[in-house]
Amino acid sequence: MHLFDATDMSDPDPDFERVLVRLEALAGPSPAARFGAAIRQSIDEVLDGPRTGRWAFTQLEKTEKTYVGTKLEIVVRTSLGLEPGAVLDLDIEGEPVDIKWGMNSGWQIP
């Protein structure tokens, strides 16, 4: 399984290809499971059901939902063994990479 489908790129980008290869190597044989676990961990840590008495994402305040995205950035970075980026969330193969996620959308990594 590939993290991204670059087959529709009419003009291949060598920087993108380097980042893609590195991300796939870091994510391991099951990137969907690794990122799924990161999403679950991030939501669970913000929900903190035993302490807050809330058990569903929909029970979070707007600011807490925003923090899930920030938490996810930290969990993914740690899971992949990467350091924070100087400009964006990560530096992968010398390229700045931003992590974006929303509960009702897919991954967006510019």
N, CA, C and O atoms as CSV, one atom per row, in Angstrom:
chain,resi,resn,atom,element,x,y,z
A,1,MET,N,N,0.838,-1.176,0.000
A,1,MET,CA,C,0.000,0.000,0.000
A,1,MET,C,C,0.884,1.239,0.000
A,1,MET,O,O,1.868,1.299,0.736
A,2,HIS,N,N,0.542,2.219,-0.814
A,2,HIS,CA,C,1.282,3.475,-0.865
A,2,HIS,C,C,0.540,4.531,-0.065
A,2,HIS,O,O,-0.690,4.540,-0.014
A,3,LEU,N,N,1.306,5.426,0.561
A,3,LEU,CA,C,0.699,6.531,1.291
A,3,LEU,C,C,-0.018,7.478,0.351
A,3,LEU,O,O,-1.088,7.993,0.674
A,4,PHE,N,N,0.571,7.707,-0.815
A,4,PHE,CA,C,0.028,8.663,-1.769
A,4,PHE,C,C,0.022,8.033,-3.149
A,4,PHE,O,O,0.861,7.189,-3.464
A,5,ASP,N,N,-0.918,8.444,-3.957
A,5,ASP,CA,C,-0.963,7.970,-5.336
A,5,ASP,C,C,-0.432,9.084,-6.219
A,5,ASP,O,O,-1.122,10.065,-6.493
A,6,ALA,N,N,0.794,8.916,-6.654
A,6,ALA,CA,C,1.429,9.941,-7.477
A,6,ALA,C,C,1.305,9.624,-8.961
A,6,ALA,O,O,1.955,10.271,-9.781
A,7,THR,N,N,0.492,8.650,-9.319
A,7,THR,CA,C,0.405,8.235,-10.720
A,7,THR,C,C,-0.244,9.288,-11.606
A,7,THR,O,O,-0.041,9.277,-12.820
A,8,ASP,N,N,-1.028,10.207,-11.018
A,8,ASP,CA,C,-1.695,11.213,-11.836
A,8,ASP,C,C,-0.879,12.492,-11.974
A,8,ASP,O,O,-1.367,13.482,-12.519
A,9,MET,N,N,0.360,12.481,-11.486
A,9,MET,CA,C,1.209,13.664,-11.611
A,9,MET,C,C,1.763,13.727,-13.028
A,9,MET,O,O,2.538,12.861,-13.434
A,10,SER,N,N,1.368,14.746,-13.776
A,10,SER,CA,C,1.816,14.862,-15.156
A,10,SER,C,C,3.288,15.266,-15.244
A,10,SER,O,O,3.967,14.921,-16.211
A,11,ASP,N,N,3.781,15.988,-14.249
A,11,ASP,CA,C,5.173,16.423,-14.223
A,11,ASP,C,C,5.788,15.955,-12.912
A,11,ASP,O,O,5.660,16.642,-11.898
A,12,PRO,N,N,6.455,14.795,-12.906
A,12,PRO,CA,C,6.993,14.251,-11.656
A,12,PRO,C,C,7.905,15.250,-10.939
A,12,PRO,O,O,8.676,15.977,-11.567
A,13,ASP,N,N,7.798,15.265,-9.642
A,13,ASP,CA,C,8.578,16.167,-8.796
A,13,ASP,C,C,9.584,15.335,-8.008
A,13,ASP,O,O,9.182,14.552,-7.148
A,14,PRO,N,N,10.888,15.483,-8.278
A,14,PRO,CA,C,11.886,14.647,-7.593
A,14,PRO,C,C,11.898,14.872,-6.076
A,14,PRO,O,O,12.175,13.934,-5.328
A,15,ASP,N,N,11.606,16.081,-5.608
A,15,ASP,CA,C,11.543,16.341,-4.172
A,15,ASP,C,C,10.393,15.567,-3.542
A,15,ASP,O,O,10.541,14.972,-2.475
A,16,PHE,N,N,9.242,15.583,-4.218
A,16,PHE,CA,C,8.083,14.832,-3.742
A,16,PHE,C,C,8.416,13.345,-3.675
A,16,PHE,O,O,8.075,12.666,-2.706
A,17,GLU,N,N,9.078,12.849,-4.703
A,17,GLU,CA,C,9.429,11.426,-4.750
A,17,GLU,C,C,10.347,11.040,-3.589
A,17,GLU,O,O,10.162,9.983,-2.985
A,18,ARG,N,N,11.338,11.887,-3.268
A,18,ARG,CA,C,12.240,11.610,-2.143
A,18,ARG,C,C,11.473,11.572,-0.826
A,18,ARG,O,O,11.696,10.687,0.000
A,19,VAL,N,N,10.563,12.535,-0.628
A,19,VAL,CA,C,9.757,12.578,0.597
A,19,VAL,C,C,8.853,11.351,0.665
A,19,VAL,O,O,8.720,10.733,1.721
A,20,LEU,N,N,8.238,11.003,-0.447
A,20,LEU,CA,C,7.346,9.842,-0.503
A,20,LEU,C,C,8.082,8.556,-0.129
A,20,LEU,O,O,7.589,7.771,0.680
A,21,VAL,N,N,9.234,8.344,-0.704
A,21,VAL,CA,C,10.015,7.133,-0.421
A,21,VAL,C,C,10.369,7.080,1.064
A,21,VAL,O,O,10.259,6.023,1.686
A,22,ARG,N,N,10.791,8.201,1.634
A,22,ARG,CA,C,11.173,8.236,3.050
A,22,ARG,C,C,9.963,8.002,3.952
A,22,ARG,O,O,10.051,7.247,4.920
A,23,LEU,N,N,8.829,8.645,3.644
A,23,LEU,CA,C,7.617,8.442,4.441
A,23,LEU,C,C,7.159,6.994,4.401
A,23,LEU,O,O,6.777,6.433,5.429
A,24,GLU,N,N,7.194,6.393,3.235
A,24,GLU,CA,C,6.781,4.996,3.122
A,24,GLU,C,C,7.710,4.081,3.921
A,24,GLU,O,O,7.261,3.107,4.525
A,25,ALA,N,N,9.002,4.397,3.922
A,25,ALA,CA,C,9.947,3.597,4.704
A,25,ALA,C,C,9.687,3.765,6.202
A,25,ALA,O,O,9.734,2.793,6.956
A,26,LEU,N,N,9.417,4.984,6.624
A,26,LEU,CA,C,9.155,5.250,8.043
A,26,LEU,C,C,7.827,4.653,8.508
A,26,LEU,O,O,7.716,4.179,9.639
A,27,ALA,N,N,6.826,4.679,7.635
A,27,ALA,CA,C,5.482,4.207,8.002
A,27,ALA,C,C,5.418,2.689,8.093
A,27,ALA,O,O,4.527,2.144,8.744
A,28,GLY,N,N,6.341,2.014,7.455
A,28,GLY,CA,C,6.369,0.557,7.536
A,28,GLY,C,C,5.379,-0.119,6.607
A,28,GLY,O,O,4.815,0.525,5.721
A,29,PRO,N,N,5.161,-1.418,6.802
A,29,PRO,CA,C,4.348,-2.194,5.869
A,29,PRO,C,C,2.851,-1.866,5.925
A,29,PRO,O,O,2.115,-2.191,4.993
A,30,SER,N,N,2.401,-1.233,6.994
A,30,SER,CA,C,0.974,-0.918,7.106
A,30,SER,C,C,0.775,0.546,7.508
A,30,SER,O,O,0.457,0.838,8.661
A,31,PRO,N,N,0.963,1.468,6.550
A,31,PRO,CA,C,0.822,2.887,6.874
A,31,PRO,C,C,-0.577,3.244,7.370
A,31,PRO,O,O,-0.723,4.100,8.243
A,32,ALA,N,N,-1.598,2.600,6.826
A,32,ALA,CA,C,-2.973,2.894,7.273
A,32,ALA,C,C,-3.142,2.550,8.753
A,32,ALA,O,O,-3.777,3.300,9.494
A,33,ALA,N,N,-2.581,1.424,9.184
A,33,ALA,CA,C,-2.670,1.030,10.595
A,33,ALA,C,C,-1.870,1.989,11.473
A,33,ALA,O,O,-2.323,2.370,12.553
A,34,ARG,N,N,-0.687,2.376,11.014
A,34,ARG,CA,C,0.151,3.283,11.809
A,34,ARG,C,C,-0.523,4.640,11.977
A,34,ARG,O,O,-0.571,5.171,13.087
A,35,PHE,N,N,-1.043,5.209,10.890
A,35,PHE,CA,C,-1.687,6.516,10.982
A,35,PHE,C,C,-3.036,6.412,11.688
A,35,PHE,O,O,-3.439,7.334,12.397
A,36,GLY,N,N,-3.726,5.305,11.499
A,36,GLY,CA,C,-4.978,5.084,12.227
A,36,GLY,C,C,-4.755,5.050,13.725
A,36,GLY,O,O,-5.536,5.618,14.490
A,37,ALA,N,N,-3.685,4.382,14.147
A,37,ALA,CA,C,-3.352,4.322,15.574
A,37,ALA,C,C,-2.988,5.709,16.103
A,37,ALA,O,O,-3.324,6.049,17.238
A,38,ALA,N,N,-2.311,6.500,15.294
A,38,ALA,CA,C,-1.949,7.861,15.698
A,38,ALA,C,C,-3.200,8.725,15.873
A,38,ALA,O,O,-3.289,9.511,16.816
A,39,ILE,N,N,-4.158,8.576,14.967
A,39,ILE,CA,C,-5.413,9.326,15.074
A,39,ILE,C,C,-6.161,8.906,16.331
A,39,ILE,O,O,-6.631,9.752,17.091
A,40,ARG,N,N,-6.271,7.603,16.546
A,40,ARG,CA,C,-6.974,7.085,17.734
A,40,ARG,C,C,-6.321,7.599,19.022
A,40,ARG,O,O,-7.011,8.057,19.932
A,41,GLN,N,N,-4.985,7.521,19.092
A,41,GLN,CA,C,-4.265,7.975,20.278
A,41,GLN,C,C,-4.505,9.460,20.524
A,41,GLN,O,O,-4.728,9.873,21.662
A,42,SER,N,N,-4.460,10.260,19.469
A,42,SER,CA,C,-4.641,11.710,19.607
A,42,SER,C,C,-6.024,12.052,20.132
A,42,SER,O,O,-6.166,12.877,21.034
A,43,ILE,N,N,-7.037,11.421,19.568
A,43,ILE,CA,C,-8.414,11.672,20.025
A,43,ILE,C,C,-8.580,11.207,21.467
A,43,ILE,O,O,-9.155,11.922,22.288
A,44,ASP,N,N,-8.079,10.011,21.781
A,44,ASP,CA,C,-8.209,9.476,23.140
A,44,ASP,C,C,-7.518,10.358,24.170
A,44,ASP,O,O,-8.044,10.563,25.265
A,45,GLU,N,N,-6.353,10.878,23.831
A,45,GLU,CA,C,-5.629,11.715,24.781
A,45,GLU,C,C,-6.342,13.036,25.039
A,45,GLU,O,O,-6.284,13.568,26.147
A,46,VAL,N,N,-7.012,13.566,24.024
A,46,VAL,CA,C,-7.764,14.817,24.222
A,46,VAL,C,C,-9.086,14.531,24.915
A,46,VAL,O,O,-9.485,15.273,25.813
A,47,LEU,N,N,-9.773,13.463,24.510
A,47,LEU,CA,C,-11.039,13.102,25.172
A,47,LEU,C,C,-10.819,12.786,26.648
A,47,LEU,O,O,-11.527,13.310,27.508
A,48,ASP,N,N,-9.845,11.936,26.940
A,48,ASP,CA,C,-9.508,11.541,28.309
A,48,ASP,C,C,-10.771,11.176,29.092
A,48,ASP,O,O,-11.067,11.762,30.133
A,49,GLY,N,N,-11.507,10.194,28.565
A,49,GLY,CA,C,-12.799,9.792,29.116
A,49,GLY,C,C,-12.858,9.596,30.623
A,49,GLY,O,O,-13.764,10.134,31.259
A,50,PRO,N,N,-11.931,8.850,31.226
A,50,PRO,CA,C,-12.018,8.641,32.667
A,50,PRO,C,C,-11.968,9.955,33.471
A,50,PRO,O,O,-12.594,10.071,34.525
A,51,ARG,N,N,-11.224,10.926,32.964
A,51,ARG,CA,C,-11.102,12.193,33.675
A,51,ARG,C,C,-12.229,13.162,33.332
A,51,ARG,O,O,-12.756,13.841,34.212
A,52,THR,N,N,-12.605,13.227,32.032
A,52,THR,CA,C,-13.570,14.239,31.591
A,52,THR,C,C,-15.004,13.734,31.536
A,52,THR,O,O,-15.943,14.531,31.544
A,53,GLY,N,N,-15.183,12.403,31.480
A,53,GLY,CA,C,-16.534,11.851,31.348
A,53,GLY,C,C,-17.083,11.970,29.934
A,53,GLY,O,O,-18.276,11.764,29.710
A,54,ARG,N,N,-16.217,12.302,28.979
A,54,ARG,CA,C,-16.635,12.383,27.570
A,54,ARG,C,C,-15.999,11.243,26.803
A,54,ARG,O,O,-14.833,10.910,27.014
A,55,TRP,N,N,-16.777,10.646,25.908
A,55,TRP,CA,C,-16.311,9.445,25.216
A,55,TRP,C,C,-16.415,9.537,23.699
A,55,TRP,O,O,-16.072,8.581,23.003
A,56,ALA,N,N,-16.881,10.667,23.174
A,56,ALA,CA,C,-17.048,10.810,21.726
A,56,ALA,C,C,-16.452,12.127,21.246
A,56,ALA,O,O,-16.510,13.139,21.944
A,57,PHE,N,N,-15.878,12.101,20.048
A,57,PHE,CA,C,-15.289,13.291,19.446
A,57,PHE,C,C,-16.301,14.439,19.413
A,57,PHE,O,O,-15.942,15.600,19.614
A,58,THR,N,N,-17.557,14.106,19.158
A,58,THR,CA,C,-18.600,15.141,19.055
A,58,THR,C,C,-18.837,15.861,20.383
A,58,THR,O,O,-19.444,16.932,20.399
A,59,GLN,N,N,-18.375,15.299,21.482
A,59,GLN,CA,C,-18.540,15.931,22.786
A,59,GLN,C,C,-17.458,16.969,23.085
A,59,GLN,O,O,-17.546,17.684,24.083
A,60,LEU,N,N,-16.455,17.055,22.240
A,60,LEU,CA,C,-15.380,18.015,22.464
A,60,LEU,C,C,-15.810,19.428,22.090
A,60,LEU,O,O,-16.635,19.627,21.199
A,61,GLU,N,N,-15.238,20.400,22.785
A,61,GLU,CA,C,-15.413,21.806,22.434
A,61,GLU,C,C,-14.635,22.082,21.150
A,61,GLU,O,O,-13.742,21.320,20.781
A,62,LYS,N,N,-14.980,23.173,20.474
A,62,LYS,CA,C,-14.327,23.522,19.212
A,62,LYS,C,C,-12.804,23.626,19.385
A,62,LYS,O,O,-12.051,23.118,18.555
A,63,THR,N,N,-12.358,24.274,20.444
A,63,THR,CA,C,-10.917,24.423,20.662
A,63,THR,C,C,-10.238,23.080,20.919
A,63,THR,O,O,-9.086,22.879,20.533
A,64,GLU,N,N,-10.953,22.162,21.571
A,64,GLU,CA,C,-10.386,20.833,21.810
A,64,GLU,C,C,-10.268,20.060,20.506
A,64,GLU,O,O,-9.304,19.323,20.302
A,65,LYS,N,N,-11.235,20.224,19.634
A,65,LYS,CA,C,-11.163,19.559,18.323
A,65,LYS,C,C,-9.967,20.084,17.542
A,65,LYS,O,O,-9.284,19.324,16.854
A,66,THR,N,N,-9.717,21.377,17.649
A,66,THR,CA,C,-8.544,21.954,16.998
A,66,THR,C,C,-7.272,21.357,17.585
A,66,THR,O,O,-6.321,21.068,16.859
A,67,TYR,N,N,-7.262,21.174,18.902
A,67,TYR,CA,C,-6.084,20.612,19.562
A,67,TYR,C,C,-5.835,19.168,19.155
A,67,TYR,O,O,-4.689,18.719,19.178
A,68,VAL,N,N,-6.871,18.432,18.785
A,68,VAL,CA,C,-6.661,17.059,18.297
A,68,VAL,C,C,-5.701,17.093,17.111
A,68,VAL,O,O,-4.818,16.242,17.004
A,69,GLY,N,N,-5.868,18.069,16.221
A,69,GLY,CA,C,-4.970,18.196,15.074
A,69,GLY,C,C,-3.537,18.458,15.494
A,69,GLY,O,O,-2.606,17.883,14.931
A,70,THR,N,N,-3.355,19.325,16.482
A,70,THR,CA,C,-2.023,19.615,17.000
A,70,THR,C,C,-1.433,18.377,17.665
A,70,THR,O,O,-0.262,18.052,17.468
A,71,LYS,N,N,-2.245,17.700,18.442
A,71,LYS,CA,C,-1.806,16.484,19.123
A,71,LYS,C,C,-1.404,15.421,18.098
A,71,LYS,O,O,-0.407,14.721,18.275
A,72,LEU,N,N,-2.182,15.310,17.037
A,72,LEU,CA,C,-1.891,14.341,15.979
A,72,LEU,C,C,-0.536,14.633,15.343
A,72,LEU,O,O,0.240,13.716,15.077
A,73,GLU,N,N,-0.262,15.878,15.108
A,73,GLU,CA,C,1.032,16.281,14.555
A,73,GLU,C,C,2.171,15.762,15.445
A,73,GLU,O,O,3.161,15.228,14.946
A,74,ILE,N,N,2.023,15.922,16.749
A,74,ILE,CA,C,3.045,15.483,17.700
A,74,ILE,C,C,3.161,13.959,17.723
A,74,ILE,O,O,4.266,13.416,17.721
A,75,VAL,N,N,2.017,13.272,17.745
A,75,VAL,CA,C,2.015,11.808,17.802
A,75,VAL,C,C,2.611,11.209,16.523
A,75,VAL,O,O,3.393,10.260,16.593
A,76,VAL,N,N,2.250,11.751,15.364
A,76,VAL,CA,C,2.796,11.245,14.097
A,76,VAL,C,C,4.299,11.475,14.046
A,76,VAL,O,O,5.062,10.577,13.689
A,77,ARG,N,N,4.713,12.671,14.401
A,77,ARG,CA,C,6.142,12.994,14.382
A,77,ARG,C,C,6.920,12.021,15.278
A,77,ARG,O,O,7.965,11.506,14.879
A,78,THR,N,N,6.413,11.778,16.469
A,78,THR,CA,C,7.075,10.874,17.399
A,78,THR,C,C,7.056,9.436,16.875
A,78,THR,O,O,8.061,8.729,16.942
A,79,SER,N,N,5.908,9.015,16.357
A,79,SER,CA,C,5.761,7.661,15.831
A,79,SER,C,C,6.739,7.379,14.691
A,79,SER,O,O,7.254,6.268,14.564
A,80,LEU,N,N,6.986,8.383,13.873
A,80,LEU,CA,C,7.891,8.212,12.733
A,80,LEU,C,C,9.349,8.481,13.099
A,80,LEU,O,O,10.242,8.295,12.271
A,81,GLY,N,N,9.594,8.920,14.338
A,81,GLY,CA,C,10.956,9.182,14.771
A,81,GLY,C,C,11.562,10.417,14.134
A,81,GLY,O,O,12.768,10.466,13.891
A,82,LEU,N,N,10.724,11.426,13.861
A,82,LEU,CA,C,11.196,12.650,13.215
A,82,LEU,C,C,11.258,13.805,14.208
A,82,LEU,O,O,10.616,13.780,15.258
A,83,GLU,N,N,12.035,14.803,13.857
A,83,GLU,CA,C,12.150,16.024,14.652
A,83,GLU,C,C,11.221,17.091,14.074
A,83,GLU,O,O,10.845,17.025,12.904
A,84,PRO,N,N,10.851,18.076,14.901
A,84,PRO,CA,C,10.035,19.183,14.376
A,84,PRO,C,C,10.775,19.897,13.248
A,84,PRO,O,O,12.001,20.010,13.258
A,85,GLY,N,N,10.002,20.372,12.281
A,85,GLY,CA,C,10.586,21.104,11.168
A,85,GLY,C,C,10.903,22.543,11.535
A,85,GLY,O,O,10.339,23.090,12.483
A,86,ALA,N,N,11.805,23.150,10.782
A,86,ALA,CA,C,12.178,24.541,11.021
A,86,ALA,C,C,11.115,25.502,10.505
A,86,ALA,O,O,10.906,26.571,11.080
A,87,VAL,N,N,10.442,25.120,9.416
A,87,VAL,CA,C,9.454,26.002,8.794
A,87,VAL,C,C,8.045,25.446,8.970
A,87,VAL,O,O,7.146,26.160,9.414
A,88,LEU,N,N,7.849,24.175,8.626
A,88,LEU,CA,C,6.556,23.513,8.761
A,88,LEU,C,C,6.667,22.440,9.838
A,88,LEU,O,O,7.634,22.427,10.600
A,89,ASP,N,N,5.694,21.549,9.908
A,89,ASP,CA,C,5.639,20.555,10.976
A,89,ASP,C,C,6.843,19.608,10.995
A,89,ASP,O,O,7.345,19.259,12.063
A,90,LEU,N,N,7.298,19.199,9.827
A,90,LEU,CA,C,8.393,18.234,9.705
A,90,LEU,C,C,9.362,18.663,8.622
A,90,LEU,O,O,9.012,19.434,7.728
A,91,ASP,N,N,10.580,18.158,8.708
A,91,ASP,CA,C,11.528,18.206,7.594
A,91,ASP,C,C,11.796,16.762,7.221
A,91,ASP,O,O,12.268,15.980,8.047
A,92,ILE,N,N,11.496,16.403,5.979
A,92,ILE,CA,C,11.739,15.051,5.505
A,92,ILE,C,C,12.588,15.152,4.249
A,92,ILE,O,O,12.197,15.764,3.255
A,93,GLU,N,N,13.757,14.536,4.322
A,93,GLU,CA,C,14.700,14.590,3.201
A,93,GLU,C,C,14.996,16.032,2.790
A,93,GLU,O,O,15.144,16.332,1.605
A,94,GLY,N,N,15.079,16.920,3.782
A,94,GLY,CA,C,15.390,18.320,3.521
A,94,GLY,C,C,14.227,19.154,3.024
A,94,GLY,O,O,14.402,20.334,2.717
A,95,GLU,N,N,13.051,18.571,2.937
A,95,GLU,CA,C,11.866,19.288,2.456
A,95,GLU,C,C,10.924,19.587,3.617
A,95,GLU,O,O,10.658,18.702,4.430
A,96,PRO,N,N,10.413,20.818,3.714
A,96,PRO,CA,C,9.426,21.122,4.748
A,96,PRO,C,C,8.093,20.450,4.416
A,96,PRO,O,O,7.603,20.543,3.290
A,97,VAL,N,N,7.512,19.772,5.411
A,97,VAL,CA,C,6.257,19.042,5.229
A,97,VAL,C,C,5.285,19.475,6.323
A,97,VAL,O,O,5.650,19.538,7.497
A,98,ASP,N,N,4.065,19.767,5.938
A,98,ASP,CA,C,3.029,20.170,6.879
A,98,ASP,C,C,2.028,19.042,7.026
A,98,ASP,O,O,1.647,18.421,6.034
A,99,ILE,N,N,1.596,18.767,8.246
A,99,ILE,CA,C,0.594,17.730,8.488
A,99,ILE,C,C,-0.741,18.403,8.739
A,99,ILE,O,O,-0.854,19.263,9.613
A,100,LYS,N,N,-1.745,18.019,7.981
A,100,LYS,CA,C,-3.094,18.542,8.161
A,100,LYS,C,C,-4.058,17.373,8.209
A,100,LYS,O,O,-3.940,16.419,7.440
A,101,TRP,N,N,-5.016,17.459,9.124
A,101,TRP,CA,C,-6.020,16.409,9.249
A,101,TRP,C,C,-7.306,17.027,9.767
A,101,TRP,O,O,-7.277,17.955,10.575
A,102,GLY,N,N,-8.428,16.510,9.303
A,102,GLY,CA,C,-9.728,16.927,9.803
A,102,GLY,C,C,-10.601,15.704,9.991
A,102,GLY,O,O,-10.485,14.729,9.248
A,103,MET,N,N,-11.465,15.752,10.974
A,103,MET,CA,C,-12.307,14.595,11.292
A,103,MET,C,C,-13.135,14.132,10.093
A,103,MET,O,O,-13.405,12.939,9.956
A,104,ASN,N,N,-13.531,15.041,9.242
A,104,ASN,CA,C,-14.395,14.687,8.111
A,104,ASN,C,C,-13.699,14.791,6.761
A,104,ASN,O,O,-14.355,14.915,5.726
A,105,SER,N,N,-12.376,14.741,6.773
A,105,SER,CA,C,-11.654,14.808,5.495
A,105,SER,C,C,-10.470,13.859,5.549
A,105,SER,O,O,-10.221,13.205,6.562
A,106,GLY,N,N,-9.758,13.797,4.460
A,106,GLY,CA,C,-8.590,12.940,4.395
A,106,GLY,C,C,-7.329,13.686,4.782
A,106,GLY,O,O,-7.369,14.866,5.131
A,107,TRP,N,N,-6.217,12.986,4.714
A,107,TRP,CA,C,-4.927,13.603,4.993
A,107,TRP,C,C,-4.618,14.657,3.948
A,107,TRP,O,O,-4.919,14.491,2.766
A,108,GLN,N,N,-4.025,15.723,4.393
A,108,GLN,CA,C,-3.572,16.785,3.500
A,108,GLN,C,C,-2.157,17.155,3.914
A,108,GLN,O,O,-1.970,17.805,4.942
A,109,ILE,N,N,-1.172,16.761,3.149
A,109,ILE,CA,C,0.216,17.079,3.472
A,109,ILE,C,C,0.805,17.839,2.299
A,109,ILE,O,O,1.181,17.240,1.292
A,110,PRO,N,N,0.889,19.192,2.428
A,110,PRO,CA,C,1.426,19.964,1.319
A,110,PRO,C,C,2.938,19.816,1.189
A,110,PRO,O,O,3.542,20.410,0.295
